[in-house]
Amino acid sequence: MVVEIGAGQGALTAHLLERAGRVIAIEKDPALADHLRIRFHAEDRLEIVEADVLEIDLGGWGSAVVAGNLPYYITSPVIERTLAVGKLLERAVFLVQKEVAERITAAAGCRDYGFLSVTTQLYAETELLFGVPPGAFQPPPKVDSAVIRLTPRHRKLAETAIVDPAPLLAFVGLCFRHKRKTLRNNLAPVFGREMLETVPEADLRAEQLSLEQFMALYRRLASGG
């Protein structure tokens, strides 16, 4: 089964129906939802849901692949809601702005690596599959796009002593608060400079730490060093 986000006029929907046993097409715009009902009126494997994707439970239909062409302004919250599906998520495949794709899939030490990279990679293996030029769309946008694939890690955070990811992500956000500053400067208001004197990573910038290093540093500081 595939849950499609932002079905629009059904271009992707038609291809999904060729491969999936069932397709749930989510479309917020009433006119486009009506268009889908007319276009696919004879297709009983398609369920059209007229709703805002940010207001529904994407896991409400059970285990599924999630796919869609995501507008730039809701890319991050949609990915967050998708990964929140947890073990019901088989994988996600999204078309996004290329710049965002590069940030999501960036490795530690890269210019594009940041908070979005870490928060996504905490829950999923991230892959940039291929770029899509503006000419592939009608009318062509002013930016390049790319297709990304997210494969859930189904990481048991308890095994890494991170029972609740929320404080960890808040900590990572604090580390990236001023991206060009060192961890010492970003973390000092919360943990104090004296504690940070014992942290070898304190003179690094957040973009230099891998996900595993963030988790290790969080555990150390949260336990008082």
RODO-2510 file (C-alpha; in nm, 4 decimals, decimal comma):
residues 225
     n   res          X          Y          Z
     1     m     0,0000     0,0000     0,0000
     2     v     0,1124     0,3533    -0,0773
     3     v     0,0049     0,6750     0,0928
     4     e     0,0536     0,9609    -0,1534
     5     i     0,0905     1,3126    -0,0152
     6     g    -0,0411     1,5950    -0,2332
     7     a    -0,1875     1,3937    -0,5200
     8     g    -0,2682     1,7068    -0,7230
     9     q    -0,4008     1,6172    -1,0672
    10     g    -0,3030     1,2524    -1,0318
    11     a     0,0125     1,2290    -1,2451
    12     l     0,1980     1,0242    -0,9833
    13     t    -0,1213     0,8574    -0,8645
    14     a    -0,1671     0,6884    -1,2023
    15     h     0,1817     0,5375    -1,1886
    16     l     0,1366     0,4251    -0,8286
    17     l    -0,1824     0,2420    -0,9202
    18     e     0,0178     0,0421    -1,1759
    19     r     0,2438    -0,0917    -0,8995
    20     a     0,0550    -0,0855    -0,5695
    21     g    -0,2360    -0,2929    -0,4541
    22     r    -0,3918     0,0078    -0,2831
    23     v    -0,3268     0,3821    -0,2938
    24     i    -0,4402     0,6410    -0,0390
    25     a    -0,4240     0,9803    -0,2127
    26     i    -0,4225     1,2793     0,0212
    27     e    -0,5166     1,6127    -0,1334
    28     k    -0,6024     1,9324     0,0547
    29     d    -0,7424     2,1347    -0,2372
    30     p    -1,1155     2,0572    -0,2837
    31     a    -1,1042     2,1263    -0,6592
    32     l    -0,8115     1,8898    -0,7111
    33     a    -0,9754     1,6268    -0,4898
    34     d    -1,2869     1,6471    -0,7108
    35     h    -1,0658     1,6167    -1,0201
    36     l    -0,9136     1,2979    -0,8781
    37     r    -1,2571     1,1513    -0,8068
    38     i    -1,3640     1,2123    -1,1657
    39     r    -1,0396     1,0944    -1,3248
    40     f    -1,0208     0,7725    -1,1225
    41     h    -1,3914     0,7111    -1,0707
    42     a    -1,3624     0,3488    -1,1858
    43     e    -1,0600     0,2662    -0,9718
    44     d    -1,1684     0,0845    -0,6556
    45     r    -0,8093     0,0463    -0,5315
    46     l    -0,7832     0,4210    -0,4791
    47     e    -0,9071     0,6071    -0,1710
    48     i    -0,9070     0,9861    -0,1976
    49     v    -0,8711     1,1704     0,1319
    50     e    -0,9514     1,5407     0,1198
    51     a    -0,7455     1,6697     0,4109
    52     d    -0,4406     1,8653     0,5228
    53     v    -0,1525     1,6180     0,5530
    54     l    -0,0280     1,8035     0,8627
    55     e    -0,3542     1,7283     1,0431
    56     i    -0,3950     1,3541     0,9833
    57     d    -0,2294     1,0351     1,1072
    58     l    -0,0271     0,8914     0,8195
    59     g    -0,0200     0,5562     0,9965
    60     g    -0,3976     0,5319     1,0079
    61     w    -0,4107     0,2859     0,7185
    62     g    -0,1508     0,0450     0,8501
    63     s     0,1884    -0,0497     0,7086
    64     a     0,2652     0,1567     0,3991
    65     v     0,5118     0,3302     0,1724
    66     v     0,4704     0,7099     0,1802
    67     a     0,5425     0,9107    -0,1342
    68     g     0,4816     1,2544    -0,2785
    69     n     0,6030     1,5791    -0,4295
    70     l     0,6531     1,8030    -0,1270
    71     p     0,6252     2,1827    -0,1384
    72     y     0,9321     2,3496     0,0096
    73     y     0,7472     2,5264     0,2889
    74     i     0,6104     2,2045     0,4452
    75     t     0,8937     1,9620     0,3657
    76     s     1,0312     1,9454     0,7209
    77     p     0,6980     1,9017     0,9037
    78     v     0,5809     1,6403     0,6514
    79     i     0,9002     1,4393     0,6953
    80     e     0,8623     1,4689     1,0729
    81     r     0,5049     1,3366     1,0590
    82     t     0,6085     1,0611     0,8196
    83     l     0,8874     0,9351     1,0443
    84     a     0,6506     0,9523     1,3419
    85     v     0,4582     0,6643     1,1821
    86     g     0,7301     0,4430     1,3285
    87     k     0,7237     0,0717     1,2522
    88     l     0,4257     0,1092     1,0183
    89     l     0,6475     0,3036     0,7753
    90     e     0,8104     0,0748     0,5192
    91     r     0,9950     0,3584     0,3475
    92     a     0,9332     0,7084     0,2144
    93     v     1,0170     0,8474    -0,1282
    94     f     0,9811     1,2222    -0,1782
    95     l     1,0491     1,4761    -0,4497
    96     v     1,1848     1,7868    -0,2785
    97     q     1,3860     2,0960    -0,3582
    98     k     1,7428     1,9834    -0,4330
    99     e     1,8884     2,2140    -0,1693
   100     v     1,6702     2,0485     0,0952
   101     a     1,7585     1,7004    -0,0326
   102     e     2,1266     1,7819     0,0070
   103     r     2,0710     1,9020     0,3620
   104     i     1,8708     1,5926     0,4588
   105     t     2,1303     1,3497     0,3227
   106     a     2,4468     1,5409     0,4195
   107     a     2,7151     1,3720     0,6288
   108     a     2,8978     1,5272     0,9228
   109     g     3,1656     1,7693     0,8082
   110     c     2,9798     1,8729     0,4931
   111     r     2,8652     2,2309     0,4369
   112     d     2,4995     2,1215     0,4104
   113     y     2,5036     1,9194     0,7331
   114     g     2,2801     2,0649     1,0007
   115     f     1,9883     2,0162     1,2374
   116     l     1,7618     1,8770     0,9633
   117     s     2,0296     1,6210     0,8703
   118     v     2,0603     1,4949     1,2270
   119     t     1,6889     1,4867     1,3072
   120     t     1,6111     1,2906     0,9913
   121     q     1,9056     1,0531     1,0181
   122     l     1,8170     0,9702     1,3776
   123     y     1,5179     0,7784     1,2433
   124     a     1,6101     0,6839     0,8873
   125     e     1,8825     0,5989     0,6422
   126     t     1,8763     0,8850     0,3907
   127     e     1,9600     0,8629     0,0200
   128     l     1,9580     1,1216    -0,2571
   129     l     1,8574     0,9061    -0,5545
   130     f     1,8730     1,1521    -0,8458
   131     g     1,8202     1,5129    -0,9439
   132     v     1,5238     1,6423    -1,1414
   133     p     1,5762     1,9541    -1,3604
   134     p     1,3179     2,2339    -1,3841
   135     g     1,2350     2,1310    -1,7428
   136     a     1,0744     1,8110    -1,6143
   137     f     0,7822     2,0182    -1,4835
   138     q     0,5175     2,2301    -1,6513
   139     p     0,5500     2,5156    -1,5865
   140     p     0,9168     2,4788    -1,4890
   141     p     1,0047     2,5965    -1,1353
   142     k     1,2967     2,8287    -1,0635
   143     v     1,4816     2,5644    -0,8602
   144     d     1,6231     2,2172    -0,9148
   145     s     1,4571     1,9222    -0,7426
   146     a     1,5736     1,5812    -0,6273
   147     v     1,4252     1,2496    -0,5189
   148     i     1,5174     1,1190    -0,1754
   149     r     1,4492     0,7852    -0,0096
   150     l     1,4127     0,7437     0,3666
   151     t     1,4428     0,3906     0,5019
   152     p     1,3460     0,3678     0,8707
   153     r     1,6150     0,2500     1,1074
   154     h     1,3517     0,1402     1,3601
   155     r     1,6255     0,2330     1,6029
   156     k     1,5650     0,1196     1,9591
   157     l     1,6715     0,4350     2,1354
   158     a     1,6701     0,2544     2,4684
   159     e     1,9655     0,0510     2,3447
   160     t     2,1684     0,3719     2,3176
   161     a     2,0417     0,4981     2,6541
   162     i     1,8240     0,7536     2,4718
   163     v     1,4765     0,6553     2,5905
   164     d     1,3079     0,9799     2,4864
   165     p     1,4451     1,1436     2,1684
   166     a     1,2850     1,4825     2,2393
   167     p     1,5525     1,6054     2,4867
   168     l     1,8251     1,4761     2,2548
   169     l     1,6822     1,6721     1,9617
   170     a     1,6479     1,9822     2,1796
   171     f     2,0160     1,9402     2,2693
   172     v     2,1130     1,9058     1,9003
   173     g     1,9104     2,2185     1,8245
   174     l     2,1059     2,4042     2,0919
   175     c     2,4340     2,2840     1,9396
   176     f     2,3309     2,4232     1,6008
   177     r     2,1799     2,7435     1,7401
   178     h     2,4658     2,9526     1,6010
   179     k     2,6159     2,7287     1,3364
   180     r     2,9479     2,9115     1,3067
   181     k     3,0109     2,9123     1,6821
   182     t     3,1829     2,6332     1,8707
   183     l     2,9920     2,3903     2,0901
   184     r     3,1507     2,5602     2,3910
   185     n     2,9860     2,8929     2,3046
   186     n     2,6508     2,7402     2,2136
   187     l     2,6271     2,5117     2,5173
   188     a     2,7833     2,7315     2,7879
   189     p     2,4581     2,9129     2,8804
   190     v     2,2992     2,5775     2,9683
   191     f     2,5827     2,3558     3,0924
   192     g     2,8376     2,6121     3,2085
   193     r     3,1924     2,6638     3,0873
   194     e     3,3429     2,4687     3,3758
   195     m     3,1697     2,1464     3,2725
   196     l     3,2566     2,2050     2,9079
   197     e     3,6267     2,2300     2,9960
   198     t     3,6163     1,8503     3,0392
   199     v     3,4619     1,7930     2,6953
   200     p     3,7137     1,7311     2,4132
   201     e     3,4537     1,8239     2,1496
   202     a     3,3892     2,1672     2,3003
   203     d     3,6123     2,3455     2,0498
   204     l     3,4385     2,1848     1,7513
   205     r     3,1384     2,3194     1,5641
   206     a     2,8146     2,1198     1,5559
   207     e     2,8523     2,0402     1,1851
   208     q     3,1636     1,8360     1,2690
   209     l     2,9801     1,5847     1,4921
   210     s     2,8133     1,2691     1,3654
   211     l     2,4793     1,1474     1,4994
   212     e     2,6577     0,8936     1,7193
   213     q     2,8858     1,1654     1,8594
   214     f     2,5854     1,3863     1,9390
   215     m     2,4238     1,1001     2,1304
   216     a     2,7419     1,0257     2,3228
   217     l     2,7955     1,3926     2,4093
   218     y     2,4329     1,4333     2,5169
   219     r     2,4526     1,1317     2,7471
   220     r     2,7731     1,2638     2,9039
   221     l     2,6453     1,6174     2,9667
   222     a     2,2966     1,5087     3,0715
   223     s     2,4490     1,2833     3,3369
   224     g     2,6624     1,5685     3,4689
   225     g     2,9827     1,4794     3,2894
***
